[in-house]
Amino acid sequence: MIVESSNGLSFRTVGEQTVERLNARWGVRLDNIINNEALSLSQRRHALTAKMLECALLEIDEHNWQMGIEEENPVDNKQLIAKAIEGTAVELEPNISFIEKNFKLLRNYEGQQVKDFIVTFTKRFESMSNAKTPGQLAIEILSSSALAIGTAMAKLTVTAWRGGATLLAAIKSGVIGVGIKTAVAVIIIILAALLLYLFLENPKKILAMIINDTHDDLVVTDWRKGVDGGEGGNLWLEHGRMENFPEDHANGDLDSPMVQIRKRAFFAPGDEDNVVFAGFYFGARNFGLRGVEGVMVFTSATSQLKYAHMFAVPYVNDNGTNMRVFTGAVPNLSTFYRELYNARKVRVDVVDQGVRMTSTVDNARGGVVGLIASISKV
């Protein structure tokens, strides 16, 4: 099955066209990196991120030179690139924030809307990567329906917004606060993951966004132990491998704890300034006649509630997802996965223990799957 966006193009074609535009813009061949099978997917991801960020930073430097602009706090491009690709074999995905109004729309997306969201978001991130000034980047972020990219930018943006700035001015303030180069680096990290998801010819893969609309920072304890199907953490892969996983600083400060998805910025019911945070993960088949299937359990240091999220892109059977809220000890995840898998649906929308949970895959069939999930305090 070829997965098409609403304009009739396959996901791979959208990825190819995006890469072609970036190649022309920068005078490079990013497709040679993406298609280099001599490199592991992790190595390709790092090489792609490094090359894209190198080009984007040079564009900013060239713009500043032409305009006679001097950086207030000069950034070493090489150090920023090295920091962007450091870490484990699993790429860490910064949180993205949305105002509550846009979140409620995303939560209700189904079918073609989920596919179109992925395509549109990729194009918006491409446009963001082209920004040379804080004002240009603020316009592109606002156009994407997002509020900020990364918790550090979000903290500054929300503060300015609550202080009376317009939404556009607040986003610009957030970009200035973290620095245009740092902001673009965060954007490139996410864009590289989106391109790999769209471009690579993996017959079974999933790109998912999980939105946290609760008062709790959500953590998947020891998740790295489970990326290849290992035990001992709260991420379990029945089949496949986790290639990208969300992780960001809890409040945007570098000395704050690392979490998977930050808690919402909630001021009052119906307050137009309420903000939610979201994280992306990208899983893919790794070998044999298997798909990509698993379960993760989110916990909080301040709540007894635990949230289970199951996703499945099997090799033969229908795609599906499931959600569950519970208290007490985390059960054996292999057994728990099977329980949730057997009750999977294309969309679940349940309310239990004061929490509303939704999760939607775009289609029961096909191997290139998009998913949007949410956890909300009601």
C-alpha positions as CSV (number, residue, x, y, z in Angstrom):
1,M,0.0,0.0,0.0
2,I,1.4,3.4,-1.0
3,V,0.5,6.0,1.6
4,E,-0.6,9.2,0.0
5,S,-1.2,12.7,1.4
6,S,-4.2,14.7,0.3
7,N,-2.4,16.0,-2.7
8,G,-2.0,12.4,-4.0
9,L,1.8,12.1,-3.4
10,S,3.3,9.2,-1.5
11,F,5.1,9.9,1.8
12,R,8.4,9.0,0.0
13,T,7.7,11.4,-2.8
14,V,7.1,14.2,-0.3
15,G,10.4,13.3,1.3
16,E,12.2,13.2,-2.0
17,Q,10.8,16.6,-3.1
18,T,11.8,18.1,0.2
19,V,15.3,16.8,-0.1
20,E,15.6,18.0,-3.7
21,R,14.7,21.5,-2.6
22,L,17.3,21.4,0.2
23,N,19.9,20.0,-2.2
24,A,19.3,22.9,-4.6
25,R,19.2,25.5,-1.8
26,W,22.5,24.3,-0.2
27,G,24.3,22.8,-3.1
28,V,24.6,19.4,-1.4
29,R,23.4,15.8,-1.9
30,L,21.5,14.9,1.2
31,D,19.9,11.9,-0.6
32,N,23.4,10.4,-0.9
33,I,23.5,10.3,2.9
34,I,20.0,9.0,3.4
35,N,20.5,6.2,0.8
36,N,24.0,5.2,2.0
37,E,23.3,1.6,3.1
38,A,27.0,1.2,4.2
39,L,26.0,3.3,7.2
40,S,23.6,2.3,9.9
41,L,20.4,4.3,10.3
42,S,21.8,5.9,13.4
43,Q,25.0,6.9,11.4
44,R,22.9,8.3,8.6
45,R,20.8,10.3,11.0
46,H,23.8,11.9,12.6
47,A,25.5,12.6,9.2
48,L,22.2,14.1,7.8
49,T,21.7,16.3,10.9
50,A,25.3,17.5,10.9
51,K,25.3,18.4,7.2
52,M,21.9,20.1,7.3
53,L,22.9,22.1,10.4
54,E,26.2,23.0,8.9
55,C,24.5,24.5,5.8
56,A,21.8,26.3,7.8
57,L,24.3,27.9,10.2
58,L,26.5,29.1,7.3
59,E,23.3,30.7,5.7
60,I,22.8,32.6,8.9
61,D,26.4,33.7,9.0
62,E,26.2,34.8,5.4
63,H,23.0,36.8,6.1
64,N,24.5,38.5,9.1
65,W,27.7,39.4,7.2
66,Q,25.7,40.9,4.3
67,M,23.5,42.8,6.7
68,G,26.3,44.0,8.9
69,I,24.8,42.2,12.0
70,E,27.1,41.0,14.8
71,E,26.1,38.2,17.1
72,E,25.5,39.4,20.6
73,N,26.6,36.0,22.0
74,P,28.7,34.4,19.2
75,V,28.1,30.7,18.8
76,D,30.8,28.2,17.7
77,N,29.2,26.4,14.7
78,K,31.3,23.3,15.1
79,Q,30.5,23.0,18.8
80,L,26.8,23.4,18.2
81,I,26.8,20.7,15.5
82,A,28.7,18.3,17.8
83,K,26.2,18.9,20.5
84,A,23.3,18.3,18.2
85,I,24.5,14.8,17.3
86,E,25.9,13.7,20.5
87,G,24.3,11.0,22.7
88,T,23.2,7.4,22.1
89,A,22.2,5.5,19.0
90,V,18.7,6.8,19.5
91,E,18.1,10.4,18.5
92,L,16.5,12.5,21.2
93,E,13.5,14.6,20.0
94,P,12.9,18.0,21.7
95,N,9.3,18.7,22.9
96,I,7.0,20.9,20.7
97,S,4.4,23.1,22.3
98,F,0.9,24.1,21.1
99,I,-1.7,26.4,22.4
100,E,-4.7,24.6,23.8
101,K,-7.0,25.6,20.9
102,N,-4.7,23.9,18.4
103,F,-4.2,20.9,20.6
104,K,-7.9,20.2,20.7
105,L,-8.0,20.1,17.0
106,L,-5.0,17.8,16.8
107,R,-6.5,15.4,19.3
108,N,-9.5,14.8,17.0
109,Y,-7.6,14.2,13.8
110,E,-8.3,10.8,12.1
111,G,-7.4,9.1,8.9
112,Q,-6.2,11.4,6.2
113,Q,-5.9,14.3,8.6
114,V,-3.1,12.4,10.5
115,K,-1.3,11.8,7.2
116,D,-1.7,15.4,6.1
117,F,-0.4,16.7,9.5
118,I,2.9,14.8,9.0
119,V,3.3,16.2,5.4
120,T,2.4,19.7,6.4
121,F,4.6,19.6,9.5
122,T,7.6,18.5,7.4
123,K,7.1,21.4,5.0
124,R,6.8,23.8,7.9
125,F,10.0,22.6,9.5
126,E,11.7,22.9,6.1
127,S,10.5,26.6,6.0
128,M,11.7,27.1,9.6
129,S,15.2,25.8,8.7
130,N,15.4,28.6,6.1
131,A,14.9,31.4,8.6
132,K,17.8,33.8,9.1
133,T,16.3,36.1,11.7
134,P,14.2,35.7,14.9
135,G,11.3,37.4,13.2
136,Q,11.4,35.1,10.2
137,L,11.5,32.1,12.4
138,A,8.7,33.3,14.6
139,I,6.5,33.7,11.6
140,E,7.2,30.2,10.4
141,I,6.6,28.6,13.9
142,L,3.3,30.4,14.2
143,S,2.3,29.3,10.7
144,S,2.9,25.7,11.7
145,S,0.3,26.0,14.5
146,A,3.1,25.4,17.1
147,L,4.0,27.8,19.8
148,A,7.7,26.8,20.4
149,I,10.2,24.2,19.5
150,G,12.0,22.9,22.6
151,T,11.1,23.6,26.3
152,A,13.8,26.4,26.6
153,M,12.1,28.4,23.9
154,A,8.7,27.6,25.2
155,K,9.5,28.9,28.7
156,L,10.6,32.3,27.3
157,T,7.7,32.4,24.9
158,V,5.0,31.7,27.5
159,T,6.5,34.3,29.9
160,A,6.4,37.0,27.2
161,W,2.9,36.0,26.1
162,R,1.6,36.1,29.7
163,G,3.3,39.5,30.0
164,G,1.1,41.0,27.4
165,A,3.0,40.5,24.2
166,T,1.2,39.4,21.0
167,L,1.6,35.7,20.2
168,L,4.0,36.5,17.3
169,A,6.0,38.9,19.4
170,A,6.2,36.3,22.2
171,I,7.5,33.6,19.9
172,K,10.1,36.0,18.5
173,S,11.1,36.8,22.1
174,G,11.5,33.0,22.7
175,V,13.7,32.7,19.7
176,I,15.9,35.7,20.7
177,G,16.2,34.3,24.2
178,V,17.7,30.9,23.1
179,G,19.5,32.4,20.1
180,I,18.6,32.0,16.4
181,K,21.3,29.4,15.8
182,T,20.3,27.2,18.8
183,A,16.7,27.5,17.7
184,V,17.5,26.3,14.2
185,A,19.6,23.5,15.6
186,V,16.6,22.1,17.5
187,I,14.5,22.5,14.3
188,I,17.1,20.6,12.2
189,I,17.1,17.7,14.6
190,I,13.3,17.2,14.2
191,L,13.4,17.8,10.4
192,A,16.1,15.1,9.9
193,A,13.8,12.6,11.7
194,L,10.8,13.6,9.6
195,L,12.8,13.2,6.4
196,L,14.2,9.8,7.3
197,Y,10.7,8.6,8.2
198,L,9.3,9.8,4.9
199,F,12.2,8.9,2.7
200,L,13.5,5.5,3.7
201,E,12.0,2.4,2.1
202,N,11.2,0.6,5.3
203,P,8.0,-1.4,4.8
204,K,7.0,-1.1,8.5
205,K,7.5,2.1,10.3
206,I,5.6,4.5,12.6
207,L,6.0,8.2,13.4
208,A,3.9,9.2,16.4
209,M,3.3,12.4,18.4
210,I,2.1,12.1,22.0
211,I,0.6,15.2,23.7
212,N,0.7,15.8,27.5
213,D,-2.2,17.8,28.7
214,T,-1.7,17.0,32.4
215,H,-0.1,18.7,35.4
216,D,2.7,16.1,35.5
217,D,6.0,15.8,33.7
218,L,5.9,12.4,32.1
219,V,8.8,10.0,32.1
220,V,9.4,6.6,30.6
221,T,11.8,5.1,33.2
222,D,15.0,3.5,31.8
223,W,13.5,3.7,28.3
224,R,16.9,3.1,26.6
225,K,17.0,-0.5,27.9
226,G,14.0,-1.2,25.6
227,V,14.9,0.4,22.3
228,D,16.0,-3.0,20.8
229,G,13.6,-5.2,22.7
230,G,15.5,-5.4,26.0
231,E,14.0,-5.6,29.4
232,G,14.4,-3.6,32.6
233,G,12.7,-0.3,31.6
234,N,9.2,1.0,30.9
235,L,9.6,0.8,27.1
236,W,9.1,-2.6,25.5
237,L,9.5,-3.4,21.8
238,E,7.8,-6.7,20.9
239,H,9.2,-6.2,17.4
240,G,11.3,-3.6,15.6
241,R,13.5,-0.8,17.0
242,M,13.0,2.6,18.4
243,E,15.0,5.1,16.3
244,N,13.9,8.4,17.8
245,F,12.4,9.1,21.3
246,P,11.3,12.3,23.0
247,E,13.4,13.8,25.7
248,D,13.8,17.4,26.9
249,H,14.5,19.5,30.0
250,A,11.5,19.8,32.3
251,N,11.4,23.5,32.4
252,G,13.8,24.6,29.7
253,D,16.8,25.2,32.0
254,L,19.8,23.0,31.4
255,D,20.0,22.0,35.1
256,S,16.4,20.8,35.2
257,P,15.6,17.1,35.0
258,M,15.2,15.3,31.7
259,V,11.6,14.2,30.9
260,Q,9.9,12.6,27.9
261,I,7.1,15.1,27.8
262,R,6.8,18.3,29.9
263,K,3.7,19.1,31.8
264,R,1.2,21.6,30.5
265,A,1.4,25.3,31.2
266,F,-2.1,25.7,32.7
267,F,-3.5,28.9,34.0
268,A,-7.3,28.4,34.2
269,P,-10.0,26.4,32.4
270,G,-10.5,27.9,29.0
271,D,-7.7,30.3,29.4
272,E,-6.4,31.1,25.9
273,D,-2.8,31.1,27.2
274,N,-2.9,27.4,28.2
275,V,-0.1,25.5,26.5
276,V,0.5,21.7,26.0
277,F,3.7,19.9,25.1
278,A,4.2,17.0,22.7
279,G,7.0,14.5,22.0
280,F,7.7,12.5,18.8
281,Y,8.9,8.9,18.5
282,F,9.9,7.0,15.4
283,G,10.0,3.2,15.3
284,A,10.8,0.9,12.4
285,R,11.1,-2.7,11.5
286,N,14.7,-3.9,11.9
287,F,14.8,-7.4,10.2
288,G,12.8,-10.4,9.0
289,L,9.1,-10.8,8.6
290,R,8.2,-8.6,11.6
291,G,6.8,-5.1,11.9
292,V,7.3,-2.5,14.7
293,E,5.2,-3.0,17.8
294,G,5.5,-2.1,21.4
295,V,4.3,-0.4,24.6
296,M,5.6,2.4,26.8
297,V,4.5,3.4,30.3
298,F,4.6,7.1,31.3
299,T,5.0,7.8,35.0
300,S,5.2,11.0,37.1
301,A,7.0,11.9,40.4
302,T,3.9,13.7,41.6
303,S,1.1,11.4,40.7
304,Q,0.2,7.8,41.4
305,L,-1.3,7.4,37.9
306,K,0.6,5.6,35.1
307,Y,-0.3,5.9,31.5
308,A,0.3,3.0,29.0
309,H,0.5,3.6,25.3
310,M,0.6,0.7,22.8
311,F,1.3,0.9,19.1
312,A,1.4,-1.8,16.5
313,V,2.3,-2.0,12.8
314,P,2.4,-5.8,12.4
315,Y,3.7,-7.4,9.3
316,V,0.4,-9.1,8.4
317,N,-2.4,-8.1,10.9
318,D,-4.2,-4.8,11.2
319,N,-2.4,-1.7,12.6
320,G,-3.7,-0.4,15.8
321,T,-3.2,1.4,19.1
322,N,-4.4,1.4,22.7
323,M,-4.2,3.4,25.9
324,R,-4.6,2.5,29.6
325,V,-4.4,4.4,32.9
326,F,-3.6,2.5,36.1
327,T,-2.0,2.7,39.5
328,G,0.4,0.4,41.3
329,A,3.4,-1.5,40.0
330,V,4.2,-1.6,36.3
331,P,3.2,-5.1,35.1
332,N,5.3,-7.4,33.0
333,L,5.5,-5.4,29.8
334,S,5.5,-8.4,27.4
335,T,2.3,-9.7,28.9
336,F,0.8,-6.2,29.2
337,Y,1.6,-5.5,25.6
338,R,-0.2,-8.6,24.4
339,E,-3.3,-7.6,26.5
340,L,-3.4,-4.2,24.9
341,Y,-2.6,-5.5,21.5
342,N,-5.5,-7.9,21.5
343,A,-7.9,-5.0,22.2
344,R,-6.2,-2.6,19.8
345,K,-8.2,-0.2,17.5
346,V,-7.6,2.3,14.8
347,R,-8.7,5.0,17.4
348,V,-9.3,4.8,21.1
349,D,-10.9,7.6,23.1
350,V,-11.5,6.7,26.8
351,V,-12.0,8.5,30.1
352,D,-10.9,6.8,33.3
353,Q,-9.8,8.0,36.7
354,G,-10.2,11.6,35.7
355,V,-8.1,11.3,32.6
356,R,-9.0,11.3,28.9
357,M,-6.7,9.3,26.6
358,T,-6.9,9.3,22.9
359,S,-4.7,7.5,20.3
360,T,-5.2,7.3,16.6
361,V,-3.4,5.5,13.8
362,D,-4.2,6.8,10.3
363,N,-5.2,3.5,8.9
364,A,-5.7,-0.2,9.8
365,R,-3.7,-1.2,6.7
366,G,-0.4,-0.3,5.3
367,G,3.1,-0.2,6.7
368,V,3.9,3.6,6.8
369,V,1.9,4.7,9.8
370,G,1.2,8.0,11.5
371,L,-0.2,8.3,15.0
372,I,-1.4,11.1,17.2
373,A,-2.1,10.4,20.9
374,S,-3.0,12.5,23.9
375,I,-3.3,12.3,27.7
376,S,-5.5,14.9,29.3
377,K,-6.6,15.8,32.8
378,V,-10.4,16.2,32.8
